[in-house]
Amino acid sequence: MNAEDLLYPLKENLVVEHDADDPLMLRCLSSAISYAEGYQKKGPDYYLTHPMTESTKQAVIVLASFFYESRDGSTAGFFSDSPEAARQVWETVKLLLQGDKDVIL
């Protein structure tokens, strides 16, 4: 699964109907996928050749949405009123990714 496969679900989550930000959203998705692979100890580009669970897809969409809303480097957009909400995003993403995490012994 690549970033293009998740573009529509991301836009749906953000309630974005235009295509003007597609390149930015694809970068956000690529970063979120890379984060998921690293957090889950999968290795780079793992999800290009392996299926992504629904939990991981949701984590990637939530994280990419956060990246898009906070693209200026601050907690902007939806998160501007509550820095605690921004922290909660990261906790939610970690919980969603945890179930698919490879255990290294």
N, C-alpha and C positions, 0 to 999 in steps of 0.2 A: 504494500500500500504506500502510495506517495502523497505528497501534499495536494496535488490536483484532485485526488479521490475524496478529500475531505473539505474541499473549498465550498461546495454547496451547503453541507451541514454547518460549516462555520458561519457562512453568510446568513443562514436561517437562524442560527443562535444569536447573531448580532442584530438581526432584523435589518440587513443591508440588502437593497434590491439593485443597486447600480454595480457596474463593473470597474469603475475608476480606481478602486483600491485593491483590485485583484492581485497585482504584483506584491503589494505590501502584505496582504493576507497570506499569500503563498509563502513569503519569507517567515511570517509568524508561525505558520503551520510547520514549515521545515524545522524551525528552532524548537517548537514544541515536540515534534517527533524525535528530534535528536536528544532532547532532554529525557523523554520517555525511555529511549534506548539506553542512555547512560544510567538513569536511575534504576532501571530493571536489569542492568548488567548484561544487556543483549549484544552490545557491540555496534559499531557504526553501520548504518544501512541495513540493519537486521529486518526492519519492516518493509523493505523493498522486495524481499523474497519470502517473507513469512506472514501469515495472517495476523491481524490485530484483533484482539478481543474487543467486545463492546465496551468493557470497562476502560480499556486503554484508549479506544477511540474517544470516549467521553472526556477522559483526562486531557487528551491532546486538544480537543475542541475548547474545553474550559481554559486551558493554558494559552492557546492561541488567541482566544477572545481577550484574555487578560493582557497579553502582549499588544494586541491591536488597540485596546482601550487605553493602554499606558505607554503608547509609542513614543512619547516625548521624554521618557525616562523617569517620570514621576507617577504618582497615583492619580491619574486624571480620569476623566469620563465618569463612568458609573462609580468608580472607587474614590472619587475626590472627597466625598462627604465622610468617609470612614476608612482610615488606614487599617483598622481591624478587619474590614472586609477583604482588603488586599491580602493580609496574612491568612485569612480563612481560605482564599483561593488556593494558596500553596498547600495548605493542610489537606484540602479536598483532593487536589491533584495527587498528592502523595498516597492518600488512602485508596484512590482509584487505581493507581499504578502498582501498589504493593502486592496485590494478588497475583500479578504476572511476573513478579521479580524473580530472577534466577538466583538461587542460593549458591554461593561459592564457599565451599568447605575447605 
